[in-house]
């Protein structure tokens, strides 16, 4: 059984622990273990969290401006939808995914994220339909990797 001899914390929050282990031949083995504790965002956690949220809304504003300038751009609409998902605004994300799905049916990345959102909202039947359609579109596009991911997600759901 290990025995803790000493434990101390230095100025950089590193915790050093000195252990003594008894080996099979009854001799002692001394270990010095040093580790730094994990802290989410460090000392100013609340301020940094607010700053991160502010950056997310700024990113959304920039993406929406870009979408207004180029409304036919599938990638920008996809990024806007993902940003709404990230900000926990599923109805707005759903509207963008639906529009993306109807206007750009050949855009493969839409299907996985759209179905994931539907699944998280409890709309299982719609999610299954989107996964199935996505598998077909991915195969038509020659994207075997996306087709296999969509099929795997579909298999888990069914």
trRosetta pair geometry for C-beta under 8 A, 3 or more apart (Angstrom, degrees):
i j d omega theta_ij theta_ji phi_ij phi_ji
1 22 7.6 17 44 27 51 109
2 19 4.9 -15 -172 -167 120 118
2 20 7.0 148 -159 71 67 43
2 21 5.2 -33 -103 -90 83 80
3 19 7.0 136 69 -160 43 64
3 20 4.9 -23 63 61 97 95
3 21 7.9 176 21 -78 71 35
4 7 6.1 -3 176 -41 123 109
4 17 6.2 -55 -136 -168 104 104
4 18 7.2 107 -163 75 60 58
4 19 6.0 -40 -99 -101 55 70
5 18 4.5 -56 62 101 106 107
5 19 7.0 172 5 -106 89 16
5 20 5.5 74 -42 -17 116 106
5 30 7.8 -17 3 -134 147 100
6 16 7.9 0 111 109 94 93
6 17 7.5 174 91 -150 53 42
6 18 4.5 26 49 33 87 120
7 15 6.7 2 -173 -177 95 96
7 16 7.1 173 -149 88 49 54
7 17 4.9 -2 -107 -107 89 76
7 18 7.4 -145 -68 21 50 71
8 15 7.5 172 88 -151 35 55
8 16 5.4 -8 60 56 82 98
9 13 6.4 -12 -172 -140 107 39
9 14 7.0 161 -151 77 59 41
9 15 5.2 -25 -97 -98 82 70
9 16 7.7 177 -86 17 32 72
10 13 7.4 -69 71 1 64 13
10 14 5.1 0 40 53 107 93
10 16 7.1 52 -23 -10 102 110
12 36 7.1 -50 130 -113 97 115
13 36 6.2 76 101 -148 89 82
13 37 6.1 -84 154 32 112 98
14 34 5.6 14 171 -176 116 99
14 35 6.9 166 -156 86 74 24
14 36 5.0 -47 -100 -84 72 78
15 34 7.3 168 84 -150 43 52
15 35 5.8 -19 59 65 89 76
15 36 7.6 149 13 -100 74 28
15 37 6.6 57 -7 -39 118 95
16 32 6.5 -7 -171 -175 101 93
16 33 7.1 158 -156 85 51 47
16 34 4.7 -14 -103 -101 79 85
17 32 7.5 162 82 -156 45 47
17 33 4.8 -14 60 62 95 98
17 34 7.7 -180 21 -78 64 39
18 30 6.8 -9 -173 -170 93 97
18 31 7.3 162 -156 85 47 50
18 32 5.4 -16 -104 -104 73 73
18 33 7.9 -177 -81 23 26 69
19 30 7.2 157 84 -156 51 49
19 31 4.6 -9 60 60 100 99
19 32 7.8 -173 22 -79 71 27
19 33 6.6 29 -4 -2 113 110
20 28 5.3 -16 -171 -167 104 115
20 29 7.2 145 -160 72 52 44
20 30 5.5 -21 -102 -100 73 70
20 31 7.8 -177 -81 21 26 72
21 28 7.0 140 73 -160 43 60
21 29 4.5 -24 64 63 97 99
21 30 7.9 -174 21 -77 72 23
21 31 6.6 35 -7 -6 110 112
22 26 6.6 -13 -173 -138 102 40
22 27 7.6 157 -153 80 58 28
22 28 6.0 -37 -99 -100 59 65
22 29 7.8 179 -86 18 12 81
23 26 7.2 -62 73 10 69 13
23 27 5.2 -8 43 62 114 78
23 28 7.4 -174 2 -98 86 13
23 29 5.5 80 -45 -21 107 113
39 42 5.6 88 105 -98 119 32
39 43 7.7 31 139 -53 149 44
39 45 7.6 -111 163 -72 97 115
40 45 6.1 62 98 -127 83 119
41 44 7.1 -92 143 83 101 57
41 45 4.3 116 82 -120 117 66
41 48 4.3 -179 -168 79 125 141
41 49 6.4 -88 -52 -52 174 79
42 45 6.7 -177 71 -65 45 70
42 48 7.2 82 49 -12 93 155
44 47 4.4 -36 168 44 105 117
44 48 5.5 110 105 -24 88 98
45 48 6.0 -65 -145 41 23 106
45 49 6.2 26 158 -24 64 108
46 49 5.7 -53 -147 32 29 112
46 50 6.5 28 156 -16 64 104
47 50 5.9 -55 -152 36 31 110
47 51 6.4 31 150 -19 64 108
48 51 5.4 -53 -146 38 35 115
48 52 6.3 40 153 -23 66 102
49 52 5.7 -51 -150 33 31 112
49 53 6.6 31 151 -17 64 103
50 53 5.7 -53 -150 36 33 111
50 54 6.3 36 150 -21 65 105
51 54 5.5 -51 -147 35 33 114
51 55 6.4 37 151 -22 64 103
52 55 5.6 -51 -150 33 32 113
52 56 6.7 37 149 -23 63 101
53 56 5.6 -50 -154 30 35 115
53 57 6.8 29 152 -14 65 102
54 57 6.0 -55 -151 37 34 106
54 58 6.4 35 150 -19 65 106
55 58 5.5 -54 -147 38 33 114
55 59 6.3 38 152 -23 65 103
56 59 5.6 -52 -150 33 31 113
56 60 6.5 32 151 -19 64 104
56 83 7.1 162 -174 -160 86 94
56 86 6.5 -143 -150 119 127 120
56 87 6.0 156 146 -83 129 99
57 60 5.4 -49 -148 35 37 114
57 61 6.4 41 151 -21 65 101
57 87 7.4 92 -80 -110 71 138
58 61 5.6 -50 -149 34 33 113
58 62 6.5 34 152 -18 65 103
59 62 5.8 -54 -150 36 32 111
59 63 6.3 30 152 -17 65 107
59 83 6.3 -158 111 -127 104 133
60 63 5.7 -56 -146 39 31 110
60 64 6.2 31 155 -20 66 106
60 80 7.2 91 -146 -137 74 71
60 83 4.7 166 -96 148 88 139
60 84 7.4 101 -127 -66 124 62
60 87 6.7 -3 -62 -34 146 147
61 64 5.8 -55 -145 37 29 110
61 65 6.5 32 154 -19 63 104
62 65 5.8 -53 -151 34 31 112
62 66 6.4 30 151 -17 64 107
63 66 5.6 -55 -149 39 33 112
63 67 6.2 35 151 -21 66 106
63 76 6.4 170 -165 -167 82 84
63 79 5.4 -137 -139 112 134 110
63 80 4.9 174 136 -84 123 79
63 83 5.9 162 39 -7 158 156
64 67 5.4 -51 -144 37 34 114
64 68 6.4 40 153 -23 64 101
64 80 6.2 100 -78 -120 66 123
65 68 5.6 -51 -149 33 32 112
65 69 6.6 28 152 -15 63 106
66 69 5.7 -56 -150 38 33 110
66 70 6.4 -24 166 32 68 101
66 73 7.6 -62 145 62 94 148
66 76 5.2 -138 118 -142 110 136
67 70 6.7 -80 -134 67 26 67
67 71 6.3 61 169 -103 68 54
67 73 7.0 -132 -118 58 59 106
67 76 4.9 -179 -84 136 77 119
67 77 6.0 105 -126 -80 119 63
67 80 5.5 4 -52 -47 149 145
68 71 6.9 10 -136 -66 23 89
70 73 4.1 40 128 -16 115 122
70 76 6.1 106 82 18 108 155
71 77 7.9 59 -165 -67 50 113
72 103 7.7 -137 -136 162 65 134
73 76 4.2 48 102 16 119 113
73 77 6.6 160 92 -13 65 86
74 77 5.9 -61 -151 39 32 110
74 78 6.2 36 152 -24 67 108
74 100 6.3 104 -148 -146 79 96
74 103 7.6 -165 -95 101 90 102
74 104 4.1 114 -106 -117 125 174
74 107 4.5 -161 175 -85 144 150
74 110 7.8 -79 -177 -51 108 121
75 78 5.5 -54 -149 35 31 116
75 79 6.5 31 153 -18 65 104
75 107 8.0 -159 -65 -144 56 132
76 79 5.7 -52 -149 36 34 111
76 80 6.5 37 151 -21 65 103
77 80 5.6 -51 -149 34 34 113
77 81 6.5 36 151 -19 64 104
77 96 5.7 -174 -180 -171 86 101
77 99 6.7 -112 -170 95 140 109
77 100 4.9 171 119 -84 126 106
77 104 7.7 151 58 14 137 136
78 81 5.8 -54 -151 35 31 112
78 82 6.5 29 152 -16 64 106
78 96 7.9 165 -94 146 23 113
78 100 6.0 108 -74 -132 71 155
78 107 6.9 -140 -63 154 130 139
78 109 6.2 57 -154 94 149 118
78 110 6.2 -110 -107 -83 108 81
78 113 7.6 108 -160 51 92 151
79 82 5.6 -54 -146 38 33 112
79 83 6.3 37 153 -23 65 105
80 83 5.6 -54 -149 34 31 113
80 84 6.6 32 152 -19 64 103
80 96 5.4 -146 98 -139 103 158
81 84 5.8 -53 -152 34 33 111
81 85 6.7 35 149 -19 64 102
81 93 4.8 97 -165 -153 70 73
81 96 3.7 -157 -80 98 94 125
81 97 4.9 115 -150 -56 148 76
81 100 6.5 -74 -30 -10 148 142
81 113 7.1 116 116 125 120 133
81 114 8.0 -16 159 -82 150 78
82 85 5.5 -50 -151 33 36 114
82 86 6.3 39 150 -21 66 105
82 93 7.5 96 -68 -135 15 115
82 113 6.5 -55 -87 -160 90 153
83 86 5.4 -51 -148 36 34 115
83 87 6.3 23 154 -10 66 108
84 87 5.8 -60 -142 45 31 104
84 89 4.5 -85 -167 76 84 101
84 90 7.4 140 138 -93 99 19
84 92 4.5 -135 -147 94 144 102
84 93 3.6 -172 95 -66 116 85
84 96 6.6 142 16 16 142 135
85 88 7.7 30 176 -76 33 29
85 89 7.7 -97 -68 56 20 61
85 90 6.7 53 -112 -101 64 64
85 93 4.5 94 -56 -120 74 161
85 113 7.3 -119 -29 -176 163 108
85 117 6.1 -104 -104 -95 121 115
89 92 4.6 -1 136 32 111 116
89 93 6.2 132 94 -21 71 94
90 93 5.4 -60 -144 42 36 113
90 94 5.9 43 157 -27 70 105
90 117 6.2 163 -148 -165 98 105
90 120 7.3 -140 -116 97 140 114
90 121 5.9 158 161 -77 148 115
91 94 5.5 -50 -147 32 30 115
91 95 6.7 34 152 -21 61 101
92 95 5.7 -48 -152 30 35 114
92 96 6.7 30 152 -13 64 104
93 96 5.9 -58 -152 39 34 108
93 97 6.2 32 152 -17 68 108
93 117 6.0 -146 117 -131 122 151
94 97 5.7 -54 -143 39 31 110
94 98 6.1 34 156 -22 65 106
94 117 6.1 -169 -84 138 79 135
94 118 7.7 106 -119 -77 105 71
94 121 7.4 19 -78 -34 134 160
95 98 5.8 -54 -147 35 27 112
95 99 6.4 25 155 -15 62 107
96 99 5.8 -54 -146 39 31 109
96 100 6.1 33 154 -20 65 109
97 100 5.5 -55 -144 40 31 113
97 101 6.0 34 155 -23 65 107
97 110 6.4 147 -150 -164 80 95
97 113 6.9 -143 -112 106 125 95
97 114 4.1 155 -178 -108 130 96
97 117 6.3 177 -12 45 165 149
98 101 5.7 -54 -146 36 28 113
98 102 6.4 19 157 -12 64 108
98 114 7.8 134 -63 -141 47 122
99 102 6.0 -59 -145 40 29 104
99 103 5.9 8 164 -2 68 116
100 103 6.4 -64 -132 48 23 96
100 104 5.5 -39 -171 45 64 107
100 107 6.5 -77 172 66 100 141
100 110 5.1 -166 124 -119 121 135
100 114 7.6 -151 75 -72 114 126
101 104 7.5 -59 -96 63 11 65
101 105 6.6 47 -180 -101 51 64
101 110 5.7 177 -80 149 73 139
101 111 7.8 103 -110 -85 102 62
101 114 6.0 82 -63 -115 125 166
101 130 7.5 -65 -122 -128 145 108
102 105 7.3 -3 -148 -63 15 89
104 107 4.1 29 135 -10 115 121
104 110 7.1 142 92 -31 101 150
105 137 6.7 -141 155 -111 79 138
106 137 6.3 -170 -126 -163 44 113
106 140 7.9 -95 -128 96 89 121
106 141 6.6 132 -170 -79 88 117
107 110 4.9 71 100 -14 99 117
108 111 6.4 -49 -168 13 47 111
108 134 7.0 102 -153 -158 66 87
108 137 6.0 -177 -100 118 75 107
108 138 5.1 92 -137 -95 121 80
108 141 5.6 -109 -57 40 126 160
108 143 5.4 26 -130 45 172 159
108 146 5.0 50 162 143 131 166
109 112 6.6 -58 -163 33 47 104
109 113 6.7 24 155 -1 77 114
109 146 7.5 -99 -80 -125 52 136
110 113 6.5 -82 -157 49 30 99
110 114 5.3 25 161 -22 74 122
110 134 7.7 -153 84 -106 72 110
111 114 5.8 -58 -136 40 22 111
111 115 6.1 18 166 -14 62 111
111 130 5.8 175 -154 163 76 88
111 131 6.9 121 165 -107 104 34
111 133 6.6 -153 -124 90 124 85
111 134 2.7 137 169 -103 154 126
111 137 6.5 165 -46 52 144 130
111 138 7.3 -109 42 -41 148 106
111 146 7.9 98 56 168 118 115
111 150 6.0 6 115 -110 125 133
112 115 6.1 -63 -149 40 23 106
112 116 6.3 26 154 -21 63 109
112 131 7.9 61 -104 -109 50 75
112 134 6.5 147 -49 -178 58 160
112 146 7.2 -118 -36 -158 124 91
112 149 6.3 -7 -100 120 137 117
112 150 5.9 -115 -81 -88 88 84
112 153 6.7 130 -135 4 86 162
113 116 5.5 -52 -145 35 32 115
113 117 6.4 33 155 -19 64 103
114 117 5.9 -55 -153 34 29 110
114 118 6.5 27 151 -16 63 107
114 130 5.3 -131 106 -173 108 149
115 118 5.6 -52 -145 38 35 112
115 119 6.1 39 154 -22 66 106
115 127 4.5 101 -163 -156 78 76
115 128 7.9 116 -146 -49 116 17
115 130 4.1 -169 -79 92 93 120
115 131 4.8 93 -132 -58 161 80
115 134 6.7 -92 -24 -8 133 144
115 150 7.7 100 27 -139 154 89
115 153 6.8 113 107 128 135 138
116 119 5.6 -55 -148 36 29 114
116 120 6.4 27 154 -18 64 106
116 127 7.6 106 -58 -139 15 118
116 153 7.6 -70 -74 -158 84 146
117 120 5.8 -55 -147 37 31 109
117 121 6.4 22 155 -12 65 109
118 121 5.8 -63 -149 42 30 107
118 123 4.4 -80 -173 76 85 109
118 124 7.8 160 135 -77 94 17
118 126 4.8 -122 -168 97 142 106
118 127 4.0 -178 96 -73 113 85
118 130 6.3 132 18 12 149 143
119 122 7.8 56 179 -63 30 16
119 123 7.3 -93 -72 62 24 64
119 124 6.5 59 -121 -103 67 57
119 127 4.2 84 -62 -116 80 162
119 157 6.7 -102 -111 -109 129 128
123 126 4.3 -12 147 36 110 120
123 127 6.1 130 98 -27 74 91
124 127 5.6 -59 -147 35 30 113
124 128 6.4 32 156 -21 66 103
124 157 6.8 173 -156 -174 91 110
125 128 5.8 -51 -151 32 31 112
125 129 6.7 31 151 -17 63 105
126 129 5.6 -54 -151 36 34 113
126 130 6.4 33 152 -18 67 105
127 130 5.8 -55 -148 37 32 110
127 131 6.3 34 153 -20 66 105
127 157 6.3 -137 112 -149 117 158
128 131 5.7 -53 -148 36 31 112
128 132 6.3 31 154 -19 64 106
128 154 6.6 96 -140 -139 67 87
128 157 5.8 -162 -86 118 85 132
128 158 6.6 97 -124 -75 120 88
129 132 5.8 -54 -148 36 30 111
129 133 6.4 27 155 -15 64 107
130 133 5.8 -55 -146 40 31 109
130 134 6.1 35 154 -23 64 110
131 134 5.6 -59 -148 37 28 115
131 135 6.6 34 155 -25 64 100
131 150 5.4 167 -159 -177 76 89
131 151 7.9 136 168 -89 104 28
131 153 5.8 -143 -125 96 130 103
131 154 4.0 163 142 -81 138 99
131 157 6.8 160 -3 34 162 145
132 135 5.9 -49 -153 26 31 111
132 136 7.0 26 152 -12 61 104
132 154 6.4 110 -65 -124 62 143
133 136 5.9 -60 -159 38 35 111
133 137 6.2 31 150 -17 70 109
134 137 5.6 -55 -140 39 33 109
134 138 6.0 34 160 -20 68 107
134 146 7.6 -106 164 151 101 103
134 150 4.5 -149 109 -139 115 149
135 138 6.0 -56 -146 37 26 110
135 139 6.4 25 156 -17 62 108
135 147 5.4 83 -150 -149 65 78
135 150 4.7 -163 -74 106 73 124
135 151 5.3 85 -113 -68 126 81
135 154 6.7 -41 -44 -14 131 150
136 139 5.9 -58 -149 37 29 109
136 140 6.4 29 154 -19 64 107
137 140 5.7 -55 -149 36 32 113
137 141 6.3 25 154 -14 65 110
138 141 5.7 -59 -146 42 31 108
138 143 4.6 -86 -164 74 83 102
138 144 7.6 138 147 -86 103 15
138 146 4.2 -145 -135 98 133 105
138 147 3.8 -177 106 -68 123 78
138 150 6.0 166 1 12 148 140
139 142 7.6 43 -179 -72 32 24
139 143 7.7 -96 -68 55 22 63
139 144 7.6 56 -109 -95 63 56
139 147 4.9 81 -61 -105 75 146
141 146 7.8 -3 72 57 125 135
143 146 4.2 12 133 28 120 114
143 147 6.1 144 97 -21 71 89
144 147 5.4 -57 -144 39 33 114
144 148 6.2 32 159 -20 68 104
145 148 6.0 -56 -150 35 28 107
145 149 6.6 26 153 -16 63 106
146 149 5.7 -55 -148 38 34 111
146 150 6.2 33 155 -17 67 107
147 150 5.9 -56 -146 40 29 110
147 151 6.2 30 155 -20 64 109
148 151 5.6 -53 -143 38 31 112
148 152 6.3 36 156 -22 64 105
149 152 5.8 -52 -147 34 29 112
149 153 6.5 28 154 -16 63 106
150 153 5.8 -56 -149 38 31 110
150 154 6.2 33 152 -20 65 108
151 154 5.5 -55 -147 38 32 114
151 155 6.3 36 153 -23 65 104
152 155 5.7 -50 -147 33 30 112
152 156 6.6 31 153 -18 62 104
153 156 5.8 -53 -152 35 32 112
153 157 6.4 27 152 -17 64 110
154 157 5.7 -61 -148 38 32 109
154 158 6.2 22 160 -15 69 110
155 158 6.1 -58 -138 39 28 104
